[in-house]
Amino acid sequence: MGTAAGRAERIELLDALRGLALFGILLANILYWSGWAFMTEAQSVSVAGAEAVVWQYRFHHALVDGKFYTLFSLLFGAGFALQIARLSSRGMEGMRIYRRRVLVLLAIGLVHSWLIWDGDILTLYALLGLVLPFFYRWRERNLLIAAAVLIFVVPFAGMWLFDRLGWAPHEPVYALANWIAESLGADTAPDKALEWFRRDDFAGWASWAMSGTPYSWALRIETWRIPKVLGIMLVGIAVGRRLAAGGFFDNRKLFGQVLVAGLAIGIPATAVYAVVPGQGQASWSSLIGTVPLALAFAAAFVLVWPGAQPVLRHLVPVGRMALTNYLTHSLIGLIFFYGIGFGLAGTLSPPFFYGVALLIFGAQMLFSRWWLARYEQGPAEALWRSATYGWGRKSLKADSAG
C-alpha cells in the first residue's frame, strides 16, 4: 500500500487536482450567474463589444467548457474505488456505508438544485454513484472498454437512432420546463431571459427556480452528458484501484502517453469547437475532443506536480473543502447576480465577471486554509459525514479519502 508519506502525498495531489477542477467549474458557472449565458448576441455586444464576445466564446470553448466537470467526474469515480477499498480493508460494510453517503449527497443536491442553482451537478453524481457498485468488480480492461463506449459511441449512435426515429427525448422535458415557468407567470422568450433572471419579486424567482431543474436535465439529455459522466466515472474507478494498490503516480511513462494521446485527439477537435460559431456540447467536436483534452490536463498536472508542489499545494485546502466551496459559489451567485439579490446579472463584461471568479476563488483558497488549520473538515463535508454515520456518532476517517 506504500508508505504513510506516499499516501499523504497521493491525497494531496488528488485534492489539488480537485481544487483545479473546482476553479474550472466556477469559470463555467460564472457565465450563468453573471447573466452572460442568457443574453442575445445583440445584448452581449452592447455590454462588451463584438471583439470581447468572440474571444470569450473561443476561450470558453477551448479551455473551459466540459473539461472540468470531466475532471470532477473522474475524481468522483476514483474516490468511490478508494473509499470502498479502505472501508473493506477495515472489515466494515463498505457498500452499505457508501450507498448511505451517496443518498445524503443526493438530498444535498436536490435542495441545491431546486432552491439555489438549477445547474447543480451533485444530483447527477449521486444518481450515477448509486450505479457504480455494479461496476466495482469489473476488470480494468472491461471498465475502460465500457467507458469508451459510453463516452464516444453511445452519443453518436443515440443521435443517429433518434434521428431515424424522428424523436428528440429532450424536447418534452424542455416543454415541461417552459410550461412550469409560464404557469408561474414568466415570459420564456429568448430575448426576455435576462430580464426574467433579474426579476426581484418572489414569483419571478419561483418561476426561475421551479423550471430551472427540468430545463437543466433536458440540457443533459440533449448533450449526452449522462452516459459521458458515467463513462468518465468508470475510468475513475480504474484510477482509484491503482491508487489503492500504490505507486500509480510514479508511472510517468503512462501519464506521458495519456498527455500525448489526449492532446493529439483533443486539440484538433477542440480547435473546431472553439473557432466554429454555434458549437454546443452535442456537437461532434465537443463529443470527440472534450474528454481526451481533460485527461491531458490531468496527466500534465500529475507530471508537473513533483516540481511545482510549492505552487500547486495552494490548491489542496480548497480541494479538500470542495463541497463547501462548490455550494458557496452558488450562494454567492444568487446573492450578487440574481434579481432577488443585488441584481448584477447582465452588467459585467467578460474581463469583469472572470475577474469576479478569480476573486471568489482566491478568497476561498485563503478561507479554506484558515478553516482547515482549525477543523478537520469543511462545514458541508462535516454535515455530509455526520448525516452518513448518524448524529453524535464518532465519524470514521475512511470516508474522507478521495
C-alpha beads as a LAMMPS data file, in Angstrom:
LAMMPS data file: protein, C-alpha beads

402 atoms
401 bonds

1 atom types
1 bond types

-500.0 500.0 xlo xhi
-500.0 500.0 ylo yhi
-500.0 500.0 zlo zhi

Masses

1 110.0

Atoms # bond

1 1 1 0.000 0.000 0.000
2 1 1 3.034 2.321 0.143
3 1 1 4.437 4.436 2.918
4 1 1 2.422 6.830 5.044
5 1 1 4.254 9.732 3.416
6 1 1 3.420 8.364 -0.021
7 1 1 -0.254 8.032 0.852
8 1 1 -0.359 11.576 2.232
9 1 1 1.268 12.972 -0.919
10 1 1 -1.178 10.988 -3.056
11 1 1 -4.153 12.513 -1.247
12 1 1 -2.603 15.974 -1.569
13 1 1 -2.266 15.543 -5.322
14 1 1 -5.883 14.419 -5.630
15 1 1 -7.083 17.327 -3.510
16 1 1 -5.020 19.792 -5.549
17 1 1 -6.449 18.392 -8.787
18 1 1 -9.920 18.628 -7.289
19 1 1 -9.218 22.258 -6.435
20 1 1 -8.241 22.924 -10.057
21 1 1 -11.436 21.226 -11.253
22 1 1 -13.468 23.363 -8.850
23 1 1 -11.905 26.528 -10.270
24 1 1 -12.766 25.437 -13.805
25 1 1 -16.358 24.708 -12.821
26 1 1 -16.568 28.196 -11.302
27 1 1 -15.328 29.694 -14.590
28 1 1 -18.062 27.767 -16.407
29 1 1 -20.854 28.649 -13.992
30 1 1 -19.985 32.348 -13.759
31 1 1 -21.336 32.694 -17.305
32 1 1 -24.802 31.891 -15.974
33 1 1 -24.751 33.791 -12.710
34 1 1 -23.379 36.888 -14.448
35 1 1 -26.231 36.659 -16.951
36 1 1 -23.847 36.350 -19.910
37 1 1 -25.295 32.986 -20.959
38 1 1 -28.822 34.442 -21.109
39 1 1 -28.003 37.400 -23.346
40 1 1 -28.804 37.521 -27.007
41 1 1 -25.865 38.329 -29.274
42 1 1 -27.060 41.910 -29.579
43 1 1 -27.238 42.276 -25.797
44 1 1 -23.737 40.813 -25.350
45 1 1 -22.276 43.122 -27.969
46 1 1 -23.921 46.146 -26.363
47 1 1 -22.323 45.306 -22.993
48 1 1 -18.859 44.136 -24.069
49 1 1 -18.317 44.833 -27.762
50 1 1 -18.069 42.403 -30.661
51 1 1 -14.397 41.507 -30.139
52 1 1 -14.946 40.562 -26.496
53 1 1 -17.864 38.347 -27.478
54 1 1 -15.646 36.448 -29.921
55 1 1 -12.669 35.937 -27.596
56 1 1 -14.902 34.906 -24.721
57 1 1 -16.556 32.265 -26.917
58 1 1 -13.190 30.912 -28.047
59 1 1 -11.643 30.951 -24.576
60 1 1 -14.628 29.178 -23.033
61 1 1 -14.921 26.520 -25.734
62 1 1 -11.184 25.875 -25.970
63 1 1 -10.203 25.686 -22.300
64 1 1 -13.248 25.529 -20.033
65 1 1 -16.420 24.028 -21.430
66 1 1 -16.824 20.399 -20.343
67 1 1 -13.192 19.916 -19.307
68 1 1 -13.571 20.450 -15.591
69 1 1 -16.755 18.517 -14.893
70 1 1 -14.846 15.730 -16.659
71 1 1 -12.069 16.026 -14.062
72 1 1 -14.624 16.153 -11.253
73 1 1 -16.334 13.026 -12.579
74 1 1 -13.005 11.217 -12.839
75 1 1 -12.182 12.111 -9.236
76 1 1 -15.641 11.011 -8.086
77 1 1 -15.084 7.557 -9.572
78 1 1 -11.584 7.360 -8.109
79 1 1 -12.906 8.411 -4.716
80 1 1 -15.543 5.680 -4.886
81 1 1 -12.925 2.986 -5.532
82 1 1 -10.612 4.317 -2.808
83 1 1 -13.399 4.557 -0.272
84 1 1 -14.666 1.021 -0.864
85 1 1 -11.132 -0.394 -0.755
86 1 1 -10.383 1.297 2.559
87 1 1 -13.703 0.532 4.183
88 1 1 -13.478 -3.102 3.101
89 1 1 -9.904 -3.416 4.361
90 1 1 -11.134 -2.399 7.811
91 1 1 -13.829 -5.061 7.830
92 1 1 -16.707 -2.620 7.528
93 1 1 -19.734 -2.918 5.301
94 1 1 -18.257 -0.658 2.673
95 1 1 -21.082 -0.719 0.126
96 1 1 -23.780 -0.074 2.725
97 1 1 -21.916 2.943 4.075
98 1 1 -21.147 4.132 0.563
99 1 1 -24.807 3.987 -0.507
100 1 1 -25.872 5.914 2.585
101 1 1 -23.223 8.507 1.811
102 1 1 -24.463 8.874 -1.760
103 1 1 -28.096 9.188 -0.631
104 1 1 -27.098 12.055 1.653
105 1 1 -25.313 13.680 -1.294
106 1 1 -28.491 13.219 -3.339
107 1 1 -30.508 15.069 -0.701
108 1 1 -27.984 17.919 -0.664
109 1 1 -28.044 18.054 -4.457
110 1 1 -31.839 18.184 -4.670
111 1 1 -32.052 21.054 -2.198
112 1 1 -29.237 22.864 -4.008
113 1 1 -30.853 22.322 -7.406
114 1 1 -34.377 23.437 -6.540
115 1 1 -33.587 26.335 -4.231
116 1 1 -30.223 27.790 -5.261
117 1 1 -28.650 26.680 -8.562
118 1 1 -30.500 24.615 -11.143
119 1 1 -27.202 23.732 -12.837
120 1 1 -26.322 21.560 -9.821
121 1 1 -24.027 18.613 -10.547
122 1 1 -24.392 16.853 -7.190
123 1 1 -27.733 15.245 -8.022
124 1 1 -26.399 13.674 -11.219
125 1 1 -23.267 12.460 -9.432
126 1 1 -25.305 10.937 -6.632
127 1 1 -27.696 9.148 -9.001
128 1 1 -24.831 7.744 -11.052
129 1 1 -22.994 6.981 -7.827
130 1 1 -25.787 4.564 -6.934
131 1 1 -24.979 2.688 -10.156
132 1 1 -21.210 2.475 -9.615
133 1 1 -21.266 -0.554 -7.267
134 1 1 -22.485 -2.628 -10.210
135 1 1 -19.129 -1.989 -11.909
136 1 1 -16.892 -2.272 -8.872
137 1 1 -15.655 -5.822 -9.500
138 1 1 -15.239 -5.446 -13.253
139 1 1 -11.761 -5.955 -14.636
140 1 1 -9.881 -2.802 -15.542
141 1 1 -9.910 -3.660 -19.242
142 1 1 -13.692 -4.077 -19.223
143 1 1 -14.128 -0.821 -17.310
144 1 1 -12.127 1.077 -19.905
145 1 1 -13.952 -0.551 -22.821
146 1 1 -17.316 0.303 -21.274
147 1 1 -16.099 3.845 -20.611
148 1 1 -15.038 4.305 -24.239
149 1 1 -18.417 3.057 -25.446
150 1 1 -20.326 5.372 -23.100
151 1 1 -18.202 8.419 -23.903
152 1 1 -17.656 8.076 -27.650
153 1 1 -20.102 5.521 -29.100
154 1 1 -23.382 5.986 -27.232
155 1 1 -23.819 9.708 -28.072
156 1 1 -23.272 9.256 -31.821
157 1 1 -25.267 6.024 -32.009
158 1 1 -28.043 7.582 -29.940
159 1 1 -28.263 10.701 -32.095
160 1 1 -28.359 8.574 -35.245
161 1 1 -31.085 6.348 -33.808
162 1 1 -33.230 9.226 -32.542
163 1 1 -32.864 10.993 -35.864
164 1 1 -34.083 7.870 -37.678
165 1 1 -36.992 7.570 -35.270
166 1 1 -37.823 11.269 -35.513
167 1 1 -37.749 11.559 -31.735
168 1 1 -35.919 14.073 -29.566
169 1 1 -36.232 12.896 -25.942
170 1 1 -35.081 16.225 -24.534
171 1 1 -37.853 18.256 -26.158
172 1 1 -40.690 17.100 -23.843
173 1 1 -38.530 17.991 -20.843
174 1 1 -37.846 21.457 -22.250
175 1 1 -41.573 21.783 -22.842
176 1 1 -42.247 20.828 -19.219
177 1 1 -39.789 23.462 -18.019
178 1 1 -41.449 26.126 -20.154
179 1 1 -44.905 25.074 -19.001
180 1 1 -43.871 25.381 -15.343
181 1 1 -42.333 28.798 -15.955
182 1 1 -45.288 30.148 -17.922
183 1 1 -47.744 28.760 -15.367
184 1 1 -45.928 30.861 -12.780
185 1 1 -46.150 33.984 -14.918
186 1 1 -42.745 34.020 -16.624
187 1 1 -42.003 35.152 -20.161
188 1 1 -39.821 32.430 -21.707
189 1 1 -38.957 34.272 -24.935
190 1 1 -35.177 34.121 -25.573
191 1 1 -34.761 37.911 -25.529
192 1 1 -36.544 38.066 -22.158
193 1 1 -34.344 35.545 -20.338
194 1 1 -32.050 38.133 -18.762
195 1 1 -34.993 40.279 -17.728
196 1 1 -36.630 37.224 -16.156
197 1 1 -33.416 36.258 -14.315
198 1 1 -33.217 39.767 -12.846
199 1 1 -36.786 39.929 -11.572
200 1 1 -36.724 40.906 -7.908
201 1 1 -40.140 39.547 -6.913
202 1 1 -40.737 36.169 -5.311
203 1 1 -42.928 34.960 -8.190
204 1 1 -40.136 35.697 -10.658
205 1 1 -37.583 33.801 -8.595
206 1 1 -40.018 30.893 -8.053
207 1 1 -40.710 30.563 -11.772
208 1 1 -36.960 30.518 -12.442
209 1 1 -36.155 28.020 -9.683
210 1 1 -39.029 25.619 -10.340
211 1 1 -38.492 25.478 -14.101
212 1 1 -34.702 25.507 -13.955
213 1 1 -34.153 21.957 -12.761
214 1 1 -36.179 20.248 -15.535
215 1 1 -34.533 22.603 -18.028
216 1 1 -31.055 21.578 -16.849
217 1 1 -31.990 17.891 -17.115
218 1 1 -33.271 18.461 -20.647
219 1 1 -29.900 20.015 -21.461
220 1 1 -28.081 16.999 -20.014
221 1 1 -30.192 14.669 -22.115
222 1 1 -29.639 16.739 -25.263
223 1 1 -25.854 16.887 -24.775
224 1 1 -25.494 13.219 -23.760
225 1 1 -23.888 14.235 -20.501
226 1 1 -25.358 11.349 -18.503
227 1 1 -23.611 8.464 -20.340
228 1 1 -20.463 10.585 -20.719
229 1 1 -20.233 11.256 -16.973
230 1 1 -20.851 7.597 -16.166
231 1 1 -18.112 6.597 -18.594
232 1 1 -15.667 9.048 -17.031
233 1 1 -16.514 7.690 -13.578
234 1 1 -15.651 4.187 -14.794
235 1 1 -12.217 5.462 -15.798
236 1 1 -12.061 6.927 -12.295
237 1 1 -12.737 3.514 -10.749
238 1 1 -9.752 2.095 -12.639
239 1 1 -7.633 5.015 -11.428
240 1 1 -8.814 4.568 -7.846
241 1 1 -7.907 0.889 -7.861
242 1 1 -4.384 1.672 -8.992
243 1 1 -4.100 4.368 -6.369
244 1 1 -5.189 1.928 -3.679
245 1 1 -2.513 -0.516 -4.854
246 1 1 0.162 2.193 -4.607
247 1 1 2.769 3.633 -6.950
248 1 1 0.343 4.829 -9.613
249 1 1 1.581 8.410 -9.731
250 1 1 5.162 7.172 -10.152
251 1 1 4.310 5.773 -13.597
252 1 1 5.428 8.837 -15.537
253 1 1 5.553 6.893 -18.790
254 1 1 1.824 6.178 -18.561
255 1 1 0.969 9.797 -17.815
256 1 1 3.194 10.933 -20.662
257 1 1 1.282 8.641 -23.008
258 1 1 -2.064 9.959 -21.749
259 1 1 -0.834 13.521 -22.223
260 1 1 0.327 12.944 -25.803
261 1 1 -2.763 10.954 -26.822
262 1 1 -5.110 13.422 -25.147
263 1 1 -3.530 16.386 -26.909
264 1 1 -3.361 14.595 -30.263
265 1 1 -7.093 13.837 -30.177
266 1 1 -8.296 16.764 -28.144
267 1 1 -6.562 19.734 -29.740
268 1 1 -7.804 19.343 -33.360
269 1 1 -11.396 18.647 -32.333
270 1 1 -11.382 21.377 -29.687
271 1 1 -9.936 23.860 -32.170
272 1 1 -13.015 23.300 -34.321
273 1 1 -15.210 23.578 -31.228
274 1 1 -13.626 26.917 -30.309
275 1 1 -13.441 28.535 -33.745
276 1 1 -16.651 27.471 -35.497
277 1 1 -19.638 29.509 -34.230
278 1 1 -22.674 27.800 -32.742
279 1 1 -20.919 24.708 -31.394
280 1 1 -22.512 23.058 -28.365
281 1 1 -21.742 20.033 -26.204
282 1 1 -23.761 17.830 -28.562
283 1 1 -21.511 18.829 -31.484
284 1 1 -19.115 16.192 -32.807
285 1 1 -16.169 18.438 -31.973
286 1 1 -17.112 18.516 -28.295
287 1 1 -18.048 14.840 -28.099
288 1 1 -14.677 13.814 -29.518
289 1 1 -12.356 16.443 -28.090
290 1 1 -13.523 17.289 -24.577
291 1 1 -12.697 14.135 -22.617
292 1 1 -9.264 13.492 -24.199
293 1 1 -8.235 17.096 -23.589
294 1 1 -9.457 16.955 -19.991
295 1 1 -7.456 13.762 -19.416
296 1 1 -4.439 15.525 -20.916
297 1 1 -4.950 18.335 -18.378
298 1 1 -4.992 15.771 -15.563
299 1 1 -1.895 13.970 -16.871
300 1 1 0.008 17.246 -17.217
301 1 1 -0.947 18.155 -13.656
302 1 1 0.417 14.851 -12.335
303 1 1 3.624 15.211 -14.351
304 1 1 4.406 18.730 -13.128
305 1 1 3.349 18.032 -9.525
306 1 1 6.771 16.922 -8.190
307 1 1 8.485 20.116 -9.306
308 1 1 5.569 22.512 -8.871
309 1 1 4.325 21.476 -5.426
310 1 1 5.236 24.799 -3.768
311 1 1 2.699 26.470 -6.067
312 1 1 0.141 23.727 -6.666
313 1 1 -0.174 22.861 -2.982
314 1 1 -2.139 26.082 -2.535
315 1 1 -4.978 24.238 -4.287
316 1 1 -5.040 21.467 -1.666
317 1 1 -7.173 23.181 1.040
318 1 1 -9.785 24.395 -1.438
319 1 1 -9.914 20.888 -2.928
320 1 1 -10.342 19.284 0.491
321 1 1 -13.351 21.554 1.031
322 1 1 -14.722 21.079 -2.498
323 1 1 -18.337 20.508 -1.430
324 1 1 -18.384 23.556 0.836
325 1 1 -16.753 25.733 -1.800
326 1 1 -18.968 24.464 -4.619
327 1 1 -22.121 25.261 -2.646
328 1 1 -20.673 28.637 -1.651
329 1 1 -20.175 29.501 -5.333
330 1 1 -23.900 29.106 -5.852
331 1 1 -24.816 31.193 -2.808
332 1 1 -22.533 33.983 -3.958
333 1 1 -24.041 33.772 -7.434
334 1 1 -27.559 34.039 -6.011
335 1 1 -26.755 36.931 -3.690
336 1 1 -24.834 39.083 -6.147
337 1 1 -26.387 38.313 -9.524
338 1 1 -29.995 37.112 -9.117
339 1 1 -32.777 39.680 -9.107
340 1 1 -33.713 38.720 -5.562
341 1 1 -30.148 39.614 -4.598
342 1 1 -28.169 42.598 -5.851
343 1 1 -29.305 42.010 -9.442
344 1 1 -25.904 42.482 -11.098
345 1 1 -26.629 39.996 -13.910
346 1 1 -26.121 41.486 -17.334
347 1 1 -23.975 44.376 -16.148
348 1 1 -20.474 42.856 -16.431
349 1 1 -18.331 42.197 -19.480
350 1 1 -16.117 39.059 -19.653
351 1 1 -12.972 40.592 -18.111
352 1 1 -15.007 41.695 -15.117
353 1 1 -17.034 38.538 -14.477
354 1 1 -13.937 36.374 -14.925
355 1 1 -12.208 38.751 -12.534
356 1 1 -15.013 38.177 -10.039
357 1 1 -14.468 34.428 -10.399
358 1 1 -10.757 34.893 -9.644
359 1 1 -11.578 36.956 -6.556
360 1 1 -14.073 34.359 -5.333
361 1 1 -11.646 31.511 -5.777
362 1 1 -8.763 33.438 -4.229
363 1 1 -10.890 34.206 -1.189
364 1 1 -11.881 30.549 -0.939
365 1 1 -8.249 29.455 -1.053
366 1 1 -7.475 31.720 1.890
367 1 1 -10.608 30.775 3.817
368 1 1 -10.131 27.039 3.233
369 1 1 -6.574 27.204 4.520
370 1 1 -7.701 29.155 7.587
371 1 1 -10.609 26.793 8.281
372 1 1 -8.648 23.552 7.901
373 1 1 -5.973 24.853 10.271
374 1 1 -8.704 24.755 12.916
375 1 1 -11.083 21.995 11.867
376 1 1 -10.695 18.573 10.271
377 1 1 -13.236 19.202 7.500
378 1 1 -15.195 21.927 5.797
379 1 1 -18.701 22.698 7.141
380 1 1 -20.573 20.932 4.334
381 1 1 -18.198 17.962 4.467
382 1 1 -18.771 17.652 8.223
383 1 1 -22.534 17.757 7.686
384 1 1 -22.244 15.127 4.975
385 1 1 -20.223 12.830 7.226
386 1 1 -22.487 13.350 10.232
387 1 1 -25.596 12.590 8.203
388 1 1 -23.927 9.487 6.780
389 1 1 -22.869 7.964 10.085
390 1 1 -25.551 9.435 12.320
391 1 1 -25.648 12.491 14.520
392 1 1 -23.481 12.276 17.626
393 1 1 -21.741 9.128 16.436
394 1 1 -17.968 9.134 16.164
395 1 1 -17.120 9.530 12.484
396 1 1 -14.700 7.356 10.582
397 1 1 -11.770 8.783 8.692
398 1 1 -12.003 6.178 5.950
399 1 1 -14.649 8.042 4.030
400 1 1 -12.565 11.195 3.708
401 1 1 -10.268 9.577 1.152
402 1 1 -10.526 10.652 -2.447

Bonds

1 1 1 2
2 1 2 3
3 1 3 4
4 1 4 5
5 1 5 6
6 1 6 7
7 1 7 8
8 1 8 9
9 1 9 10
10 1 10 11
11 1 11 12
12 1 12 13
13 1 13 14
14 1 14 15
15 1 15 16
16 1 16 17
17 1 17 18
18 1 18 19
19 1 19 20
20 1 20 21
21 1 21 22
22 1 22 23
23 1 23 24
24 1 24 25
25 1 25 26
26 1 26 27
27 1 27 28
28 1 28 29
29 1 29 30
30 1 30 31
31 1 31 32
32 1 32 33
33 1 33 34
34 1 34 35
35 1 35 36
36 1 36 37
37 1 37 38
38 1 38 39
39 1 39 40
40 1 40 41
41 1 41 42
42 1 42 43
43 1 43 44
44 1 44 45
45 1 45 46
46 1 46 47
47 1 47 48
48 1 48 49
49 1 49 50
50 1 50 51
51 1 51 52
52 1 52 53
53 1 53 54
54 1 54 55
55 1 55 56
56 1 56 57
57 1 57 58
58 1 58 59
59 1 59 60
60 1 60 61
61 1 61 62
62 1 62 63
63 1 63 64
64 1 64 65
65 1 65 66
66 1 66 67
67 1 67 68
68 1 68 69
69 1 69 70
70 1 70 71
71 1 71 72
72 1 72 73
73 1 73 74
74 1 74 75
75 1 75 76
76 1 76 77
77 1 77 78
78 1 78 79
79 1 79 80
80 1 80 81
81 1 81 82
82 1 82 83
83 1 83 84
84 1 84 85
85 1 85 86
86 1 86 87
87 1 87 88
88 1 88 89
89 1 89 90
90 1 90 91
91 1 91 92
92 1 92 93
93 1 93 94
94 1 94 95
95 1 95 96
96 1 96 97
97 1 97 98
98 1 98 99
99 1 99 100
100 1 100 101
101 1 101 102
102 1 102 103
103 1 103 104
104 1 104 105
105 1 105 106
106 1 106 107
107 1 107 108
108 1 108 109
109 1 109 110
110 1 110 111
111 1 111 112
112 1 112 113
113 1 113 114
114 1 114 115
115 1 115 116
116 1 116 117
117 1 117 118
118 1 118 119
119 1 119 120
120 1 120 121
121 1 121 122
122 1 122 123
123 1 123 124
124 1 124 125
125 1 125 126
126 1 126 127
127 1 127 128
128 1 128 129
129 1 129 130
130 1 130 131
131 1 131 132
132 1 132 133
133 1 133 134
134 1 134 135
135 1 135 136
136 1 136 137
137 1 137 138
138 1 138 139
139 1 139 140
140 1 140 141
141 1 141 142
142 1 142 143
143 1 143 144
144 1 144 145
145 1 145 146
146 1 146 147
147 1 147 148
148 1 148 149
149 1 149 150
150 1 150 151
151 1 151 152
152 1 152 153
153 1 153 154
154 1 154 155
155 1 155 156
156 1 156 157
157 1 157 158
158 1 158 159
159 1 159 160
160 1 160 161
161 1 161 162
162 1 162 163
163 1 163 164
164 1 164 165
165 1 165 166
166 1 166 167
167 1 167 168
168 1 168 169
169 1 169 170
170 1 170 171
171 1 171 172
172 1 172 173
173 1 173 174
174 1 174 175
175 1 175 176
176 1 176 177
177 1 177 178
178 1 178 179
179 1 179 180
180 1 180 181
181 1 181 182
182 1 182 183
183 1 183 184
184 1 184 185
185 1 185 186
186 1 186 187
187 1 187 188
188 1 188 189
189 1 189 190
190 1 190 191
191 1 191 192
192 1 192 193
193 1 193 194
194 1 194 195
195 1 195 196
196 1 196 197
197 1 197 198
198 1 198 199
199 1 199 200
200 1 200 201
201 1 201 202
202 1 202 203
203 1 203 204
204 1 204 205
205 1 205 206
206 1 206 207
207 1 207 208
208 1 208 209
209 1 209 210
210 1 210 211
211 1 211 212
212 1 212 213
213 1 213 214
214 1 214 215
215 1 215 216
216 1 216 217
217 1 217 218
218 1 218 219
219 1 219 220
220 1 220 221
221 1 221 222
222 1 222 223
223 1 223 224
224 1 224 225
225 1 225 226
226 1 226 227
227 1 227 228
228 1 228 229
229 1 229 230
230 1 230 231
231 1 231 232
232 1 232 233
233 1 233 234
234 1 234 235
235 1 235 236
236 1 236 237
237 1 237 238
238 1 238 239
239 1 239 240
240 1 240 241
241 1 241 242
242 1 242 243
243 1 243 244
244 1 244 245
245 1 245 246
246 1 246 247
247 1 247 248
248 1 248 249
249 1 249 250
250 1 250 251
251 1 251 252
252 1 252 253
253 1 253 254
254 1 254 255
255 1 255 256
256 1 256 257
257 1 257 258
258 1 258 259
259 1 259 260
260 1 260 261
261 1 261 262
262 1 262 263
263 1 263 264
264 1 264 265
265 1 265 266
266 1 266 267
267 1 267 268
268 1 268 269
269 1 269 270
270 1 270 271
271 1 271 272
272 1 272 273
273 1 273 274
274 1 274 275
275 1 275 276
276 1 276 277
277 1 277 278
278 1 278 279
279 1 279 280
280 1 280 281
281 1 281 282
282 1 282 283
283 1 283 284
284 1 284 285
285 1 285 286
286 1 286 287
287 1 287 288
288 1 288 289
289 1 289 290
290 1 290 291
291 1 291 292
292 1 292 293
293 1 293 294
294 1 294 295
295 1 295 296
296 1 296 297
297 1 297 298
298 1 298 299
299 1 299 300
300 1 300 301
301 1 301 302
302 1 302 303
303 1 303 304
304 1 304 305
305 1 305 306
306 1 306 307
307 1 307 308
308 1 308 309
309 1 309 310
310 1 310 311
311 1 311 312
312 1 312 313
313 1 313 314
314 1 314 315
315 1 315 316
316 1 316 317
317 1 317 318
318 1 318 319
319 1 319 320
320 1 320 321
321 1 321 322
322 1 322 323
323 1 323 324
324 1 324 325
325 1 325 326
326 1 326 327
327 1 327 328
328 1 328 329
329 1 329 330
330 1 330 331
331 1 331 332
332 1 332 333
333 1 333 334
334 1 334 335
335 1 335 336
336 1 336 337
337 1 337 338
338 1 338 339
339 1 339 340
340 1 340 341
341 1 341 342
342 1 342 343
343 1 343 344
344 1 344 345
345 1 345 346
346 1 346 347
347 1 347 348
348 1 348 349
349 1 349 350
350 1 350 351
351 1 351 352
352 1 352 353
353 1 353 354
354 1 354 355
355 1 355 356
356 1 356 357
357 1 357 358
358 1 358 359
359 1 359 360
360 1 360 361
361 1 361 362
362 1 362 363
363 1 363 364
364 1 364 365
365 1 365 366
366 1 366 367
367 1 367 368
368 1 368 369
369 1 369 370
370 1 370 371
371 1 371 372
372 1 372 373
373 1 373 374
374 1 374 375
375 1 375 376
376 1 376 377
377 1 377 378
378 1 378 379
379 1 379 380
380 1 380 381
381 1 381 382
382 1 382 383
383 1 383 384
384 1 384 385
385 1 385 386
386 1 386 387
387 1 387 388
388 1 388 389
389 1 389 390
390 1 390 391
391 1 391 392
392 1 392 393
393 1 393 394
394 1 394 395
395 1 395 396
396 1 396 397
397 1 397 398
398 1 398 399
399 1 399 400
400 1 400 401
401 1 401 402
